[in-house]
Amino acid sequence: MVAAVFPLQATAAVSIPASLKSVVFDATYYANKYADLKAAFGTNATSLYNHFVNNGIREGRQASPMFSGDYYLTKNGDLKAAFGSNRESAMNHFLSHGINEARVTAPPVDLGTNIDVRISMNSGGMNLGYTGTNVWTVTPILEANQYWTLERQTDGSYKITNKATGKVLDVYAGSRSSGANVNLYASNDTNAQRWFIYQNTNGTYTLRSKCGTTCALTVNGNSTAAGVNVQMNTFNGAAGQQFKISKAGE
């Protein structure tokens, strides 16, 4: 049993503000990623959270696709120099400072480069498309306006270009705020047009803009309908933040 091998401590090793809890901890993700925790705690979100803050972060466990203490230290040299392998200090830095900085926070997936894909909702199956310059959910059809080219960057992020317009997926005004709109815009190589793609434990993907570290691409209201706005919202693991990415021809 995990409780016996890793006894819980009385005082949490890190202090996670309620407003940021969902960014670094997703109970479903944590349980599904680690079989020993699922066996010990099942789906009990409180027990899983207590294990993470008291033990899991120190052990190098990852409780959200959006943040990994080990990766945060490894990929940010200044933090590695300051904190060594102290994952608790790394998380505290992220929660107090890193959330406002364009840092790499978790291991992104490598889907290849210069590949054409469809990006669709895991629930309902609607594709990402557009009207004018605004990005919406659209009923799937085999046309260029629903295909996107993924171009991998040296930092592991992607530039995502619409095949029909040549414009790229962009966070309006480079906003870090929850609720910021997502649109199509001419390529300008800013962080608002760079996307880290993370894989969830159910095989779907979550997309985070490099311009902010707490928000993920979201279908408004987790709707499964066509014609629904796509925007940025604080990561919470909801269905509206889980996408399928299918290569052209699949």
Stockholm file with secondary structure:
# STOCKHOLM 1.0

chainA/1-250         MVAAVFPLQATAAVSIPASLKSVVFDATYYANKYADLKAAFGTNATSLYNHFVNNGIREGRQASPMFSGDYYLTKNGDLKAAFGSNRESAMNHFLSHGINEARVTAPPVDLGTNIDVRISMNSGGMNLGYTGTNVWTVTPILEANQYWTLERQTDGSYKITNKATGKVLDVYAGSRSSGANVNLYASNDTNAQRWFIYQNTNGTYTLRSKCGTTCALTVNGNSTAAGVNVQMNTFNGAAGQQFKISKAGE
#=GR chainA/1-250 SS CHHHHSCCCSSCSSCCCGGGHHHHCCHHHHHHHCHHHHHHHTTCHHHHHHHIIIIIHHHTCCCBTTBCHHHHHHHCHHHHHHHTTCHHHHHHHHHHTGGGSCCCCSCCCCCCSSEEEEEEETTTCCEEEEETTEEEEECCCSSGGGCEEEEECTTSCEEEEETTTCCEEEEGGGCCSTTCBEEEECCCCCGGGCEEEEECTTSCEEEEETTCSSEEEEEGGGCCSSSCBEEEEECCCCGGGCEEEEETTC
#=GC SS_cons         CHHHHSCCCSSCSSCCCGGGHHHHCCHHHHHHHCHHHHHHHTTCHHHHHHHIIIIIHHHTCCCBTTBCHHHHHHHCHHHHHHHTTCHHHHHHHHHHTGGGSCCCCSCCCCCCSSEEEEEEETTTCCEEEEETTEEEEECCCSSGGGCEEEEECTTSCEEEEETTTCCEEEEGGGCCSTTCBEEEECCCCCGGGCEEEEECTTSCEEEEETTCSSEEEEEGGGCCSSSCBEEEEECCCCGGGCEEEEETTC
//
